[in-house]
Amino acid sequence: MSTVPPILVCFRNDLRLEDHPALHAAAATGRPVIPVYLYCPESEGRWAPGGATRWYLHHALRIFQEQLEQLGSTLILRSGPEALPLLQQLMEETGATEVYWIRRFDPHTRDQDTAVKKALSLTSFSASLLREPHEVQNLSGGFYKVFTPFYKKQLSLGDPEAPLAAPKQLQAPEQWPRSEALEDWSLLPQISWDSGFYEFWPQTAANVEDWVDRFLAERVGDYKDERDFPAEPGTSRLSAALHFGQVSSRSLWHEAQSRGAALGGLVGTEAWTRQLVWRDFAHHLLYHQPHLDWHPMQEHFADFPWKENDEWLRRWQQGETGYPIVDAAMRELWTTGWMHNRCRMIVASFLVKDLLLPWQQGALWFWDTLVDADLANNSFGWQWAAGCGADAAPYFRIFNPILQSKKFDAQGEYIRHWIPELKGLSPKQIHAPWEAPLPPRNYPAPIVDHKMARDAALEALGTLKK
């Protein structure tokens, strides 16, 4: 045991060295630092990490372990039902007297933080969002329910804090505590459904840095014009890196602003940094209304006459609805663990409005299949699509999957990539293949008629009383 008590720095969704104030503060003390990651999925109930998230977590932990080793440190892994007893055991083993970590704001983590604060000497820091949820208040001191005024308030507060540099070294303890082996956590699937993931996601820290740099250097200026077209590389695809904290939103904000200023200002940069504020808005809402993960923010939607149809749900999940843009997106999700944002809106609208299936079923499927599954963003996005959340698209605005396909994948490039059965169709035919002179035999007919489904959705909406 070290004569100088070490500090435990507990990492959650902040697997990085840069802009990590908890790690920075611990290193600045000159005391030994013991980096720790605790895996406690049982305590998260319904929202324990899904299959795709576990896959990404495995690789993110491996990458972070390698980064720490370059500083002469290591990452101690412990697992169990709850975080508090694991921390207490580590403190007893190491003689540590303090725990540092970065605050998080989902309901489960806030409960965890409260329990640890009551029992241990905990110092928490801010760096998971541009600004913490309680820092952005409306004129009456409450929280925002509409994005535009939230965004304006964020801008009025100025730039978020500048990111911190990574520590150049970490003092090691005289003796490291025991660590569990990452492989023993069995985060990777036993059946190889994840082969497509390896082609799609960064596998080293350098890959992550290059991913960020290439987007900000080459594509952010075109973001506003190209972000809605799934066949184009118009989005950053940084959602997973942000969720796991491999990069901080503050770092991205300042880097984007700097590059935009150097080029005389970029409309695309403003459009993209607006999405970072949108991410903050989702966490702002869940912080102030923690039931939003499962219950509609607009309470009258609790009486919505949703349907139960396991066969329709299965066909939606497997990309067999007969609507090409929907099916292409669902197959992209299964193959890569990610889906283009425009397509997320299309498939969500189709589930809750064409099929009248509950938005919670969609949220659960995304939770299990998205590598970037984030409770605040997932819940907010599905409630937005279902018309029952904050700043939601009104329920009567129902996406027409054929028109969406024609508008955002006019030539059918995205569809052909993910649905090879339709490669032979022309751009005119591919959006509604059942109307082609010779419809493909190996592609299903539409699961529902969109016009009839739209009428049924509006009829269901009419049963609600506000």
C-alpha positions as CSV (number, residue, x, y, z in Angstrom):
1,M,0.0,0.0,0.0
2,S,1.3,3.4,-1.0
3,T,2.3,5.8,1.9
4,V,0.7,8.6,-0.1
5,P,-3.0,7.7,-0.5
6,P,-3.9,7.4,-4.2
7,I,-6.9,8.9,-5.9
8,L,-9.4,6.7,-7.7
9,V,-10.5,8.3,-11.0
10,C,-13.7,6.5,-12.0
11,F,-14.5,6.6,-15.7
12,R,-18.0,6.2,-17.1
13,N,-18.9,7.4,-20.5
14,D,-15.8,9.6,-20.7
15,L,-13.1,7.2,-22.0
16,R,-10.5,9.9,-23.0
17,L,-7.5,11.7,-21.7
18,E,-8.2,15.1,-23.2
19,D,-10.7,17.4,-21.6
20,H,-11.1,15.2,-18.6
21,P,-11.1,17.5,-15.6
22,A,-11.4,14.7,-13.1
23,L,-8.2,13.0,-14.5
24,H,-6.5,16.4,-14.9
25,A,-7.2,17.4,-11.3
26,A,-6.1,14.1,-9.9
27,A,-2.8,14.3,-11.9
28,A,-2.2,17.8,-10.7
29,T,-2.1,16.7,-7.1
30,G,1.1,14.7,-7.8
31,R,-0.5,11.7,-5.9
32,P,-0.8,8.3,-7.4
33,V,-3.8,7.9,-9.7
34,I,-5.7,4.7,-10.2
35,P,-8.0,4.8,-13.2
36,V,-11.1,2.6,-12.7
37,Y,-14.0,1.4,-14.8
38,L,-17.0,-0.3,-13.2
39,Y,-19.4,-2.4,-15.1
40,C,-22.7,-2.8,-13.3
41,P,-25.3,-3.6,-16.0
42,E,-27.7,-5.3,-13.5
43,S,-28.3,-2.0,-11.8
44,E,-29.5,-0.3,-15.0
45,G,-32.6,-2.5,-15.4
46,R,-34.3,-2.1,-18.7
47,W,-31.5,0.2,-19.9
48,A,-28.6,-2.2,-19.4
49,P,-26.3,-1.9,-22.4
50,G,-27.6,-3.5,-25.5
51,G,-25.8,-5.9,-27.8
52,A,-24.3,-3.3,-30.1
53,T,-23.4,-1.0,-27.3
54,R,-21.5,-3.8,-25.5
55,W,-19.6,-4.4,-28.7
56,Y,-18.5,-0.8,-28.9
57,L,-17.8,-0.6,-25.2
58,H,-15.4,-3.6,-25.5
59,H,-13.3,-1.9,-28.1
60,A,-13.5,1.6,-26.5
61,L,-12.2,0.1,-23.3
62,R,-9.4,-1.6,-25.1
63,I,-8.4,1.6,-26.9
64,F,-8.5,3.6,-23.6
65,Q,-6.4,1.0,-21.9
66,E,-3.7,1.4,-24.6
67,Q,-3.8,5.2,-24.2
68,L,-3.3,4.9,-20.4
69,E,-0.4,2.4,-20.8
70,Q,1.4,5.0,-22.9
71,L,1.3,7.2,-19.8
72,G,2.7,4.4,-17.6
73,S,-0.8,3.8,-16.1
74,T,-3.5,1.1,-16.5
75,L,-7.2,0.8,-16.3
76,I,-8.6,-1.3,-13.4
77,L,-11.8,-3.2,-14.4
78,R,-14.3,-4.3,-11.8
79,S,-17.8,-5.6,-12.2
80,G,-20.8,-6.2,-9.9
81,P,-24.4,-5.4,-9.2
82,E,-23.7,-1.9,-7.8
83,A,-20.9,0.7,-8.0
84,L,-20.7,1.7,-4.4
85,P,-19.5,-1.6,-2.9
86,L,-17.0,-2.0,-5.7
87,L,-15.6,1.5,-4.9
88,Q,-15.5,0.7,-1.2
89,Q,-13.6,-2.5,-1.8
90,L,-11.1,-0.7,-4.0
91,M,-10.5,2.0,-1.5
92,E,-9.9,-0.6,1.2
93,E,-7.5,-2.5,-1.0
94,T,-5.5,0.6,-2.2
95,G,-5.8,3.0,0.7
96,A,-7.4,5.6,-1.5
97,T,-9.3,8.2,0.3
98,E,-11.0,10.0,-2.6
99,V,-12.9,9.3,-5.7
100,Y,-13.0,11.7,-8.7
101,W,-15.4,11.4,-11.6
102,I,-17.3,13.4,-14.2
103,R,-21.0,14.0,-13.6
104,R,-23.6,12.3,-15.7
105,F,-27.3,13.1,-15.8
106,D,-29.4,10.1,-16.7
107,P,-31.7,8.9,-13.9
108,H,-29.8,5.7,-13.0
109,T,-26.5,7.5,-12.9
110,R,-27.8,10.3,-10.8
111,D,-29.1,7.8,-8.2
112,Q,-25.7,6.1,-8.3
113,D,-23.9,9.4,-7.8
114,T,-26.2,10.3,-4.8
115,A,-25.4,6.9,-3.1
116,V,-21.7,7.3,-3.6
117,K,-21.6,10.9,-2.4
118,K,-23.4,9.9,0.9
119,A,-20.9,7.2,1.6
120,L,-17.6,8.3,0.2
121,S,-15.4,11.4,-0.4
122,L,-16.4,12.1,-3.9
123,T,-15.4,15.1,-6.1
124,S,-17.3,15.4,-9.3
125,F,-16.6,17.5,-12.4
126,S,-18.4,18.9,-15.4
127,A,-17.4,17.8,-18.9
128,S,-20.1,15.4,-20.3
129,L,-22.1,18.2,-22.0
130,L,-21.5,21.7,-23.4
131,R,-23.3,22.9,-20.3
132,E,-25.0,21.0,-17.5
133,P,-28.8,20.8,-17.5
134,H,-29.4,23.0,-14.5
135,E,-27.2,25.8,-16.0
136,V,-29.6,26.6,-18.8
137,Q,-32.8,28.1,-17.4
138,N,-35.7,30.0,-18.9
139,L,-36.8,33.4,-17.6
140,S,-38.9,31.9,-14.8
141,G,-36.0,29.7,-13.6
142,G,-37.5,26.5,-15.0
143,F,-36.4,24.3,-17.9
144,Y,-37.0,24.6,-21.6
145,K,-39.5,22.4,-23.5
146,V,-38.8,23.9,-26.9
147,F,-35.5,23.6,-28.7
148,T,-35.2,27.0,-30.4
149,P,-35.3,29.2,-27.2
150,F,-33.0,26.6,-25.5
151,Y,-30.6,27.0,-28.4
152,K,-30.7,30.8,-28.2
153,K,-30.1,30.8,-24.5
154,Q,-27.1,28.5,-24.9
155,L,-25.6,30.9,-27.4
156,S,-26.3,33.9,-25.2
157,L,-24.2,32.2,-22.5
158,G,-21.1,32.3,-24.7
159,D,-18.8,29.5,-25.6
160,P,-18.6,26.5,-23.3
161,E,-15.4,26.1,-21.2
162,A,-12.3,25.5,-23.2
163,P,-11.2,21.9,-23.2
164,L,-8.3,20.7,-21.0
165,A,-5.1,19.2,-22.4
166,A,-4.4,15.5,-21.7
167,P,-2.0,14.9,-18.7
168,K,1.6,14.2,-19.8
169,Q,2.0,11.6,-17.1
170,L,0.2,9.9,-14.3
171,Q,1.8,8.9,-11.0
172,A,1.4,5.1,-10.6
173,P,0.7,3.6,-7.1
174,E,3.3,1.4,-5.5
175,Q,1.1,-1.6,-6.2
176,W,-1.8,-1.9,-8.6
177,P,-5.0,-3.6,-7.4
178,R,-6.3,-6.6,-9.1
179,S,-8.2,-6.0,-12.4
180,E,-10.7,-8.2,-14.1
181,A,-10.0,-9.2,-17.7
182,L,-12.0,-7.4,-20.3
183,E,-12.5,-10.7,-22.2
184,D,-14.2,-12.2,-19.2
185,W,-17.0,-9.6,-19.4
186,S,-18.2,-11.3,-22.6
187,L,-19.2,-8.0,-24.2
188,L,-18.6,-9.4,-27.7
189,P,-21.3,-11.6,-29.2
190,Q,-20.8,-15.4,-29.3
191,I,-22.5,-15.5,-32.7
192,S,-20.7,-13.3,-35.2
193,W,-23.5,-10.9,-36.2
194,D,-21.0,-8.1,-35.7
195,S,-18.7,-8.7,-38.8
196,G,-19.9,-5.5,-40.5
197,F,-19.1,-3.4,-37.4
198,Y,-15.4,-3.9,-37.9
199,E,-15.4,-2.2,-41.3
200,F,-17.4,0.7,-40.0
201,W,-16.0,1.8,-36.7
202,P,-12.5,3.0,-35.6
203,Q,-10.3,0.3,-33.9
204,T,-7.5,2.5,-32.5
205,A,-7.2,5.9,-30.7
206,A,-5.5,7.2,-33.9
207,N,-8.5,6.1,-35.9
208,V,-10.8,8.0,-33.7
209,E,-8.7,11.1,-33.9
210,D,-8.4,10.8,-37.7
211,W,-12.2,10.3,-37.9
212,V,-12.8,13.6,-36.1
213,D,-10.1,15.5,-37.9
214,R,-11.3,14.4,-41.4
215,F,-14.8,15.5,-40.7
216,L,-13.9,18.9,-39.4
217,A,-11.3,19.5,-42.0
218,E,-13.1,18.1,-45.1
219,R,-16.8,17.8,-44.6
220,V,-18.2,20.1,-41.9
221,G,-18.6,23.0,-44.3
222,D,-21.0,20.9,-46.4
223,Y,-22.9,19.5,-43.5
224,K,-26.0,21.7,-43.9
225,D,-26.4,20.8,-47.5
226,E,-25.5,17.1,-47.4
227,R,-26.7,15.9,-43.9
228,D,-30.1,14.7,-45.1
229,F,-28.9,12.4,-47.9
230,P,-28.0,8.9,-46.6
231,A,-26.0,7.9,-49.7
232,E,-23.6,10.8,-49.1
233,P,-20.9,11.0,-46.3
234,G,-22.5,14.2,-45.1
235,T,-22.8,13.5,-41.4
236,S,-20.0,13.2,-38.8
237,R,-20.8,9.7,-37.5
238,L,-19.3,10.8,-34.2
239,S,-22.4,9.9,-32.1
240,A,-20.8,6.7,-30.7
241,A,-17.5,8.5,-29.9
242,L,-19.5,11.2,-28.1
243,H,-21.7,8.8,-26.2
244,F,-18.7,6.9,-24.9
245,G,-16.8,10.1,-24.3
246,Q,-13.9,9.2,-26.6
247,V,-14.1,12.9,-27.6
248,S,-15.9,15.7,-25.6
249,S,-18.6,17.9,-27.0
250,R,-16.6,20.9,-25.7
251,S,-13.6,19.9,-27.7
252,L,-15.7,19.4,-30.8
253,W,-17.4,22.8,-30.3
254,H,-14.2,24.8,-30.0
255,E,-12.4,22.9,-32.8
256,A,-15.4,23.5,-35.2
257,Q,-15.6,27.1,-34.3
258,S,-11.9,27.6,-34.8
259,R,-11.9,26.0,-38.2
260,G,-15.0,27.9,-39.3
261,A,-13.4,31.2,-38.2
262,A,-10.2,30.4,-40.0
263,L,-12.2,29.9,-43.2
264,G,-14.2,33.1,-42.8
265,G,-17.2,31.4,-41.2
266,L,-19.0,28.3,-42.4
267,V,-22.7,27.8,-42.5
268,G,-22.1,24.1,-42.2
269,T,-20.2,24.6,-39.0
270,E,-23.0,26.5,-37.4
271,A,-25.5,23.8,-38.5
272,W,-23.3,21.1,-37.1
273,T,-22.6,22.7,-33.7
274,R,-26.3,23.3,-33.4
275,Q,-26.6,19.5,-33.2
276,L,-24.3,19.5,-30.2
277,V,-26.7,21.8,-28.5
278,W,-29.6,19.5,-29.7
279,R,-27.8,16.7,-27.8
280,D,-27.6,18.9,-24.7
281,F,-31.3,19.6,-25.1
282,A,-32.1,15.9,-24.9
283,H,-30.2,15.5,-21.7
284,H,-31.7,18.8,-20.3
285,L,-35.2,17.2,-20.8
286,L,-34.4,13.9,-19.2
287,Y,-32.7,15.6,-16.3
288,H,-35.8,17.6,-15.5
289,Q,-38.3,14.9,-16.3
290,P,-36.6,11.5,-15.6
291,H,-39.7,9.5,-16.6
292,L,-39.3,10.4,-20.2
293,D,-37.4,7.2,-21.0
294,W,-40.7,5.3,-21.0
295,H,-43.6,7.7,-20.4
296,P,-44.9,10.3,-22.9
297,M,-44.1,13.9,-21.9
298,Q,-47.5,14.9,-23.2
299,E,-49.5,12.9,-20.7
300,H,-52.7,12.5,-22.8
301,F,-50.7,10.3,-25.2
302,A,-50.7,7.6,-22.4
303,D,-54.2,6.8,-23.7
304,F,-53.2,6.4,-27.4
305,P,-54.7,3.3,-28.9
306,W,-51.5,1.6,-30.0
307,K,-51.7,-1.8,-31.7
308,E,-50.1,-5.1,-30.8
309,N,-48.7,-7.0,-33.8
310,D,-45.6,-9.0,-33.3
311,E,-45.4,-9.9,-37.0
312,W,-45.3,-6.3,-38.1
313,L,-42.7,-5.5,-35.5
314,R,-40.5,-8.4,-36.7
315,R,-40.8,-7.3,-40.3
316,W,-39.9,-3.7,-39.3
317,Q,-36.9,-4.9,-37.3
318,Q,-35.6,-7.1,-40.1
319,G,-36.2,-4.6,-43.0
320,E,-39.0,-6.5,-44.6
321,T,-41.8,-3.9,-44.7
322,G,-41.9,-3.6,-48.5
323,Y,-41.0,0.1,-48.3
324,P,-37.4,0.4,-49.7
325,I,-36.2,3.4,-47.8
326,V,-37.4,1.9,-44.5
327,D,-35.9,-1.5,-45.2
328,A,-32.6,-0.1,-46.4
329,A,-32.3,1.9,-43.1
330,M,-33.2,-1.1,-40.9
331,R,-30.7,-3.3,-42.7
332,E,-28.0,-0.6,-42.4
333,L,-28.7,-0.6,-38.6
334,W,-28.4,-4.4,-38.3
335,T,-25.2,-4.5,-40.4
336,T,-23.3,-1.5,-39.0
337,G,-24.9,-0.7,-35.6
338,W,-25.7,2.8,-36.9
339,M,-28.3,4.5,-39.0
340,H,-28.3,7.8,-40.8
341,N,-30.3,10.5,-38.9
342,R,-32.8,11.2,-41.7
343,C,-33.5,7.5,-41.9
344,R,-34.0,7.3,-38.1
345,M,-36.8,9.8,-38.5
346,I,-38.3,7.9,-41.5
347,V,-38.3,4.5,-39.8
348,A,-39.6,5.9,-36.5
349,S,-42.5,7.6,-38.3
350,F,-43.3,4.4,-40.1
351,L,-43.4,2.3,-36.9
352,V,-45.6,4.7,-34.9
353,K,-47.8,6.1,-37.6
354,D,-48.0,3.6,-40.5
355,L,-48.0,0.5,-38.2
356,L,-49.4,2.2,-35.0
357,L,-46.9,0.3,-32.9
358,P,-45.8,1.9,-29.6
359,W,-42.7,4.1,-29.7
360,Q,-41.3,2.3,-26.7
361,Q,-40.9,-0.9,-28.9
362,G,-38.9,1.2,-31.4
363,A,-36.8,2.7,-28.5
364,L,-36.0,-0.8,-27.2
365,W,-34.9,-2.1,-30.6
366,F,-32.7,1.0,-31.2
367,W,-31.3,0.5,-27.7
368,D,-30.2,-3.0,-28.5
369,T,-28.9,-2.4,-32.1
370,L,-27.3,1.1,-32.0
371,V,-23.7,1.4,-30.9
372,D,-24.4,5.0,-30.0
373,A,-27.5,4.1,-28.0
374,D,-27.9,7.0,-25.5
375,L,-30.8,7.1,-23.1
376,A,-31.5,10.8,-23.4
377,N,-31.2,11.0,-27.2
378,N,-33.0,7.7,-27.8
379,S,-36.0,8.6,-25.7
380,F,-36.1,12.2,-27.0
381,G,-35.9,11.1,-30.6
382,W,-38.7,8.5,-30.3
383,Q,-41.0,10.8,-28.4
384,W,-40.3,13.5,-31.1
385,A,-41.3,11.1,-33.8
386,A,-44.3,9.9,-32.0
387,G,-45.5,13.4,-31.4
388,C,-45.8,13.0,-27.6
389,G,-42.5,14.7,-26.4
390,A,-41.1,18.1,-26.1
391,D,-40.9,20.2,-29.3
392,A,-42.3,17.2,-31.1
393,A,-43.3,16.9,-34.7
394,P,-47.1,17.1,-34.5
395,Y,-48.6,13.6,-34.8
396,F,-50.6,14.6,-37.8
397,R,-47.4,15.2,-39.7
398,I,-46.9,11.8,-41.1
399,F,-43.9,11.0,-43.3
400,N,-44.7,9.5,-46.6
401,P,-42.0,6.9,-47.0
402,I,-42.2,7.0,-50.8
403,L,-41.9,10.8,-51.0
404,Q,-39.1,10.8,-48.4
405,S,-37.2,8.2,-50.5
406,K,-37.6,10.2,-53.7
407,K,-36.5,13.4,-52.0
408,F,-33.5,12.2,-50.1
409,D,-32.3,9.2,-52.2
410,A,-33.5,10.3,-55.6
411,Q,-31.3,7.9,-57.6
412,G,-31.8,5.0,-55.2
413,E,-28.1,4.7,-54.4
414,Y,-28.7,4.1,-50.7
415,I,-31.5,1.7,-51.4
416,R,-29.4,-0.4,-53.9
417,H,-26.5,-0.6,-51.4
418,W,-28.6,-2.1,-48.7
419,I,-31.2,-4.0,-50.7
420,P,-29.5,-5.8,-53.5
421,E,-32.8,-7.4,-54.6
422,L,-33.7,-4.0,-56.0
423,K,-30.5,-3.2,-57.9
424,G,-32.2,-3.8,-61.3
425,L,-34.8,-1.2,-60.8
426,S,-34.6,2.3,-62.3
427,P,-34.6,5.4,-60.2
428,K,-38.2,5.9,-61.1
429,Q,-39.2,2.4,-60.0
430,I,-37.1,1.8,-57.0
431,H,-39.0,3.9,-54.5
432,A,-42.2,1.9,-55.0
433,P,-41.2,-1.4,-56.6
434,W,-44.6,-2.9,-56.4
435,E,-45.7,-0.4,-59.1
436,A,-42.9,-1.6,-61.5
437,P,-44.1,-3.6,-64.6
438,L,-42.2,-6.6,-63.2
439,P,-42.0,-6.3,-59.4
440,P,-39.1,-8.2,-57.9
441,R,-40.2,-11.6,-56.7
442,N,-37.6,-11.7,-53.9
443,Y,-38.7,-8.5,-52.2
444,P,-41.9,-8.3,-50.1
445,A,-45.0,-6.4,-51.0
446,P,-45.8,-3.4,-48.8
447,I,-46.9,-4.4,-45.3
448,V,-49.6,-1.7,-45.3
449,D,-51.0,0.8,-47.7
450,H,-49.6,4.1,-46.7
451,K,-52.7,6.1,-47.5
452,M,-54.9,3.8,-45.5
453,A,-52.4,3.7,-42.7
454,R,-52.3,7.5,-42.6
455,D,-56.0,7.7,-42.3
456,A,-56.0,5.1,-39.5
457,A,-53.3,7.1,-37.7
458,L,-55.3,10.3,-37.8
459,E,-58.4,8.5,-36.7
460,A,-56.4,7.1,-33.7
461,L,-55.2,10.6,-32.9
462,G,-58.8,11.8,-32.9
463,T,-59.6,9.6,-30.0
464,L,-57.3,11.5,-27.6
465,K,-58.5,14.2,-25.3
466,K,-56.1,17.0,-24.5
